[in-house]
Amino acid sequence: MRKDCSSAVAHDLALLRTQLAGMPTGPEDLERRGRWRPLLDIALDWSIVLLACLAVLELGAWAVPVALLVIGWRQRALGNLLHEAGHGNLHPSRRVNDWLARLALAWPGCTDLSRYRVDHYEHHRQLGDRQRDPDLLPRRGQHGWLAHLAEFTLDLRLWWSAASGDLFARRTGQRARVAILAWWAGAAGLATLSVGEGFAAAFVALWFAARATTFHVLTMFREMCDHFAMEPDSIVGFTRECVGRGPLAWLIHPHNNGYHLTHHLLPSVPYYNLPRAQHLLAQLPMYRHHGHVYSTYLFGRDSIVASMGAGARA
């Protein structure tokens, strides 16, 4: 493995620029950020979360497992929108982008946006580096993907990070920690005044229970789909692209997050334009000949889980 993977990342980005220069049209139009699509998606995700909480109050305890699945699923969706905000892709104005992210995505997820942005930049710049990539899930022995998923899911450090975010992390500044606590105090107070104490208690309990269960499992599998068991020699060699549609794609990679190779190559393209950007990249030799592109997660020789077992394809 390279000591510093940034040189491999820089090589792929330089090659990308060279090959895009030979195309009749580039990605510039795809990089334009809309004002309303992210707002609508955030509103929809939060509406589903709140409806799941109401369902538990109306239907009783038997609805809790379904609510945890639904809430964790939309927490994963909101996390993907936070990822977009980290790149400044939620709104044309950077100030609006950051405040929208903090109020609707970061603080409810107990995340410090500034810290997240620094760590995620390192993930892009040092992709696959064991010492420098903060998102790396290393392969441990020759166990299969399911055993690795169980190991990552049961890892107490990873579980605590999913359950509590940055709230108790040493690197989190006092100002960010106070902002997170203030958001939750305000949200609980508003829920109590508008709907009642029962709803406020259900919302807080279900939110954090979902983060510690469904959200955590989905996040671990999502991370494995993106990079696990691949050769860290370049962006193209270390990143999977999932272009599949259907229930599993909606569950694991909401908001087009499965277009992960396209995102690493064109991080300024907002999520709603990633399918079109992928069609553009599919015309380039570096992507067409060396990209790891999948249309299914679980079944068949060309599924993502099959590639996890075999390692990166040649």
C-alpha positions in Angstrom: 0.0 0.0 0.0 1.1 3.5 -0.7 2.2 5.5 2.4 0.4 8.5 0.9 -2.6 7.8 -1.3 -3.0 11.5 -2.2 -0.7 11.1 -5.2 -2.9 8.3 -6.6 -6.0 10.5 -6.1 -4.3 13.4 -7.8 -3.2 11.2 -10.7 -6.8 10.1 -11.4 -8.2 13.6 -11.2 -5.6 14.8 -13.6 -6.4 12.0 -16.0 -10.1 12.8 -15.6 -9.5 16.4 -16.6 -7.5 15.3 -19.6 -10.2 12.9 -20.8 -13.0 15.4 -20.2 -11.2 18.0 -22.2 -11.7 15.8 -25.3 -15.4 15.6 -24.8 -17.8 17.9 -26.7 -19.6 18.8 -23.4 -18.2 18.8 -19.8 -19.8 18.6 -16.4 -20.2 22.3 -15.8 -24.0 22.4 -16.3 -24.3 19.4 -13.9 -22.5 21.3 -11.2 -25.2 24.0 -10.9 -26.8 23.8 -7.5 -30.6 24.2 -7.3 -32.4 26.0 -4.5 -35.5 23.9 -4.0 -34.8 20.2 -4.5 -32.7 19.8 -1.3 -35.4 21.6 0.7 -38.1 19.3 -0.6 -36.0 16.2 0.1 -35.1 17.3 3.6 -38.8 18.1 4.3 -39.9 14.7 3.0 -37.3 12.8 5.1 -38.3 14.6 8.3 -42.0 14.1 7.5 -41.4 10.3 7.3 -39.5 10.4 10.6 -42.2 12.3 12.4 -45.0 10.1 10.9 -43.2 7.0 12.2 -43.1 8.5 15.7 -46.8 9.3 15.5 -47.5 5.7 14.3 -45.9 4.3 17.4 -48.1 6.5 19.6 -51.2 5.5 17.7 -50.5 1.8 17.2 -48.5 0.9 20.2 -45.3 -1.0 21.0 -45.7 -3.5 18.2 -45.0 -0.7 15.7 -41.6 0.1 17.3 -39.5 -2.3 15.1 -41.0 -1.0 11.9 -40.6 2.6 13.2 -36.9 1.9 14.0 -36.4 0.6 10.4 -38.1 3.6 8.8 -36.4 6.2 11.0 -33.0 4.7 10.6 -33.5 4.5 6.8 -34.4 8.2 6.7 -31.5 9.1 9.1 -29.3 7.5 6.5 -31.0 9.7 3.8 -30.5 12.8 6.0 -26.9 11.8 6.5 -26.4 11.6 2.8 -27.8 15.1 2.5 -25.3 16.2 5.2 -22.6 14.7 3.0 -23.8 16.9 0.2 -23.8 19.9 2.5 -20.2 19.1 3.4 -19.3 19.7 -0.3 -21.4 22.8 -0.5 -23.9 21.2 -2.8 -27.2 22.0 -1.0 -27.5 25.6 -2.0 -25.8 28.1 -4.3 -25.0 30.3 -1.2 -22.4 28.8 1.0 -23.9 30.6 4.0 -27.4 29.2 3.3 -25.9 25.8 2.6 -24.1 25.6 6.0 -27.0 27.0 8.1 -29.5 24.7 6.4 -27.1 21.8 7.1 -26.6 22.7 10.7 -30.3 23.2 11.5 -31.8 20.3 9.6 -29.0 17.7 9.3 -25.9 18.2 11.5 -27.2 19.2 14.9 -30.1 16.6 15.0 -27.5 14.0 14.0 -25.2 15.2 16.8 -22.6 16.2 14.2 -20.2 19.2 14.1 -20.4 20.3 10.4 -16.9 21.9 10.5 -15.3 18.7 11.9 -17.3 16.6 9.4 -16.1 18.7 6.5 -12.4 18.4 7.5 -12.6 14.6 8.0 -14.5 14.1 4.8 -12.0 16.2 2.9 -9.3 13.8 4.2 -11.3 10.8 3.0 -11.3 12.2 -0.5 -7.7 13.3 -0.5 -6.2 10.2 1.2 -8.6 7.7 -0.1 -7.7 4.2 1.0 -4.8 5.2 3.2 -4.8 3.1 6.4 -3.4 5.9 8.5 -5.0 9.0 6.9 -8.4 7.9 5.5 -10.9 8.4 8.4 -13.7 6.4 6.7 -11.6 3.3 5.9 -13.0 -0.1 7.0 -10.0 -2.4 6.7 -10.3 -6.0 5.7 -9.5 -8.3 8.7 -8.4 -11.8 7.7 -10.1 -13.8 5.1 -13.6 -13.8 6.5 -16.6 -13.1 4.2 -18.5 -9.9 3.9 -21.2 -10.9 6.3 -18.7 -11.7 9.1 -17.0 -8.4 8.5 -20.4 -6.6 8.6 -21.1 -8.3 11.9 -17.7 -7.3 13.2 -18.0 -3.7 12.2 -21.5 -3.5 13.5 -20.5 -4.9 16.9 -17.3 -2.7 17.2 -18.1 -0.5 20.2 -16.2 2.5 18.9 -18.1 2.5 15.6 -21.4 1.8 17.4 -20.8 4.7 19.8 -20.0 7.0 16.9 -23.2 6.1 15.2 -25.3 6.4 18.4 -23.9 9.7 19.7 -22.2 11.3 16.7 -19.7 14.0 17.7 -21.5 14.9 21.0 -19.0 13.3 23.3 -16.0 13.2 21.0 -12.8 14.8 22.4 -12.2 16.8 19.2 -15.6 18.4 19.3 -15.4 22.1 20.4 -17.5 23.4 23.3 -19.4 25.7 20.9 -20.5 22.8 18.7 -21.4 20.7 21.6 -23.6 23.4 23.1 -25.3 24.0 19.7 -26.2 20.3 19.5 -27.6 20.2 23.0 -29.5 23.4 22.4 -31.0 22.0 19.2 -32.2 18.9 21.1 -33.6 21.0 24.0 -35.4 23.2 21.6 -36.8 20.3 19.5 -38.0 18.5 22.6 -39.6 21.7 23.9 -41.3 22.5 20.6 -42.6 18.9 20.3 -44.0 19.0 23.8 -45.8 22.4 23.2 -47.1 21.4 19.8 -48.1 17.7 20.2 -47.5 16.7 23.8 -45.0 15.2 26.2 -45.7 11.7 24.9 -44.7 12.6 21.3 -41.6 14.4 22.5 -40.5 11.4 24.5 -41.2 9.0 21.7 -39.4 11.2 19.2 -36.2 11.5 21.3 -36.2 7.8 22.2 -36.9 6.5 18.7 -34.4 8.8 17.1 -31.5 7.7 19.2 -32.6 4.0 19.3 -32.7 4.1 15.5 -29.3 5.6 15.3 -27.9 2.8 17.5 -29.6 0.1 15.5 -30.9 0.4 12.0 -28.9 3.5 11.0 -25.7 1.9 12.3 -26.2 -1.3 10.4 -27.1 0.5 7.2 -24.1 2.8 7.5 -21.7 0.0 8.0 -23.1 -1.9 5.0 -23.1 1.3 2.9 -19.5 2.0 3.8 -18.6 -1.6 2.8 -20.4 -1.3 -0.5 -18.5 1.9 -1.4 -14.9 0.8 -0.7 -14.4 -2.4 1.3 -12.0 -5.1 0.1 -10.7 -3.0 -2.9 -7.2 -2.2 -3.9 -6.3 1.3 -2.7 -4.3 2.3 -5.7 -6.5 5.1 -7.2 -10.0 6.6 -7.0 -11.2 4.3 -9.8 -9.6 1.2 -8.3 -10.9 1.8 -4.8 -14.4 2.9 -5.3 -17.6 1.1 -6.4 -20.4 2.5 -8.4 -23.9 1.1 -7.8 -26.3 2.1 -10.6 -29.0 -0.3 -9.5 -32.6 0.7 -8.9 -35.2 -0.7 -6.6 -35.9 -1.2 -2.9 -32.3 -2.1 -1.8 -30.9 1.0 -3.6 -33.5 3.1 -1.8 -32.7 1.5 1.5 -28.9 1.5 1.3 -28.1 4.4 -0.9 -30.9 7.0 -0.7 -30.5 10.3 -2.6 -28.3 8.7 -5.3 -25.5 8.0 -2.9 -24.7 4.8 -4.7 -23.1 6.8 -7.5 -20.0 6.9 -5.4 -17.3 6.6 -8.0 -19.0 9.5 -9.9 -19.1 11.5 -6.7 -15.4 10.9 -6.0 -14.5 12.0 -9.5 -16.9 14.9 -9.6 -17.6 16.0 -6.0 -19.0 19.3 -7.1 -22.0 17.7 -8.8 -25.1 17.7 -6.5 -26.7 14.4 -5.8 -29.7 14.8 -8.0 -27.4 15.2 -11.1 -25.2 12.2 -10.3 -27.1 9.8 -12.7 -26.5 12.2 -15.6 -22.9 12.7 -14.6 -22.4 9.0 -14.5 -23.6 8.8 -18.2 -21.0 11.4 -19.0 -18.2 9.5 -17.2 -19.3 6.2 -18.8 -18.0 7.6 -22.1 -14.4 8.1 -20.8 -11.8 5.3 -21.2 -10.7 5.5 -17.5 -14.2 4.8 -16.3 -15.4 2.5 -19.1 -12.4 0.2 -18.8 -11.5 0.4 -15.1 -14.6 1.4 -13.2 -16.2 -1.0 -10.8 -19.8 -0.6 -11.7 -22.6 -2.8 -10.2 -26.3 -3.1 -10.7 -27.1 -5.5 -7.8 -26.2 -5.8 -4.2 -26.7 -9.3 -3.0 -27.3 -11.8 -5.9 -25.1 -13.0 -8.8 -21.4 -13.2 -9.6 -21.4 -9.5 -10.4 -23.1 -8.3 -7.2 -21.4 -6.0 -4.8 -21.2 -8.6 -2.0 -19.5 -11.0 -4.5 -16.9 -8.4 -5.2 -16.3 -8.0 -1.4 -15.4 -11.7 -1.2 -13.2 -11.8 -4.3 -11.6 -8.4 -3.8 -11.4 -5.8 -6.5 -11.9 -7.2 -10.0 -9.0 -7.0 -12.4 
